[in-house]
Amino acid sequence: QKEVEQNSGPLSVPEGAIASLNCTYSDRVSQSFFWYRQYSGKSPELIMSIYSNGDKEDGRFTAQLNKASQYVSLLIRDSQPSDSATYLCAVMGKGDSWGKLQFGAGTQVVVTP
Amino acid sequence: GAVVSQHPSRVICKSGTSVKIECRSLDFQATTMFWYRQFPKQSLMLMATSNEGSKATYEQGVEKDKFLINHASLTLSTLTVTSAHPEDSSFYICSARTGTTGELFFGEGSRLTVL
């Protein structure tokens, strides 16, 4: 069983619509959760971090965390063509050294004009 | 965000040669850096944790004698791929954390092609 699971996509989203990305994780004691965006051929770029249950908003991005369900999601509002990328969910466990992350395989998002 | 710089961005080498990749934290001190590898259309796989002033910790299945890591200062870690072979061709990415939140920032990545 993979530790961090994501739907690989591609997730096709019309421009201006909301993109909804999901991620589940297996380690119940995971503490910290991150969303990264990766353009093709580039390294990942941190978008959001979330540590407690609930929603966290930053601009057009909203991260949602539900530790009881071991589920973290990312919403992208007013999607733009520049949002087309692969979005990686990353999880850091309680026992892991700080910064040691487990990554999901990523969800490819395609925003169509 | 914090800046992590990686060099070179692209390198092509012949089979059997060694290649060194540098990773620098530009505006913060990083006692710990991480090296990841990413094959096409796959996610990032952690190779090793680089600790300043001590030996690196390698993930299971990663050959420590092949992937030499040196973290000689608080701002520099190097990865040397020794006796590179075509199957080592990949995208190598370093990362470092800053502060206590665990947020990880990545270098630009180094694309290695072994002929």
Boltz contact constraints between the chains, C-beta under 6 A:
constraints:
  - contact:
      token1: [A, 32]
      token2: [B, 102]
      max_distance: 6.0
  - contact:
      token1: [A, 43]
      token2: [B, 93]
      max_distance: 6.0
  - contact:
      token1: [A, 43]
      token2: [B, 106]
      max_distance: 6.0
  - contact:
      token1: [A, 43]
      token2: [B, 108]
      max_distance: 6.0
  - contact:
      token1: [A, 43]
      token2: [B, 109]
      max_distance: 6.0
  - contact:
      token1: [A, 44]
      token2: [B, 106]
      max_distance: 6.0
  - contact:
      token1: [A, 49]
      token2: [B, 103]
      max_distance: 6.0
  - contact:
      token1: [A, 92]
      token2: [B, 102]
      max_distance: 6.0
  - contact:
      token1: [A, 98]
      token2: [B, 97]
      max_distance: 6.0
  - contact:
      token1: [A, 98]
      token2: [B, 102]
      max_distance: 6.0
  - contact:
      token1: [A, 99]
      token2: [B, 32]
      max_distance: 6.0
  - contact:
      token1: [A, 99]
      token2: [B, 34]
      max_distance: 6.0
  - contact:
      token1: [A, 99]
      token2: [B, 97]
      max_distance: 6.0
  - contact:
      token1: [A, 99]
      token2: [B, 102]
      max_distance: 6.0
  - contact:
      token1: [A, 99]
      token2: [B, 104]
      max_distance: 6.0
  - contact:
      token1: [A, 101]
      token2: [B, 104]
      max_distance: 6.0
  - contact:
      token1: [A, 103]
      token2: [B, 43]
      max_distance: 6.0
  - contact:
      token1: [A, 103]
      token2: [B, 44]
      max_distance: 6.0
  - contact:
      token1: [A, 105]
      token2: [B, 43]
      max_distance: 6.0
  - contact:
      token1: [A, 106]
      token2: [B, 43]
      max_distance: 6.0
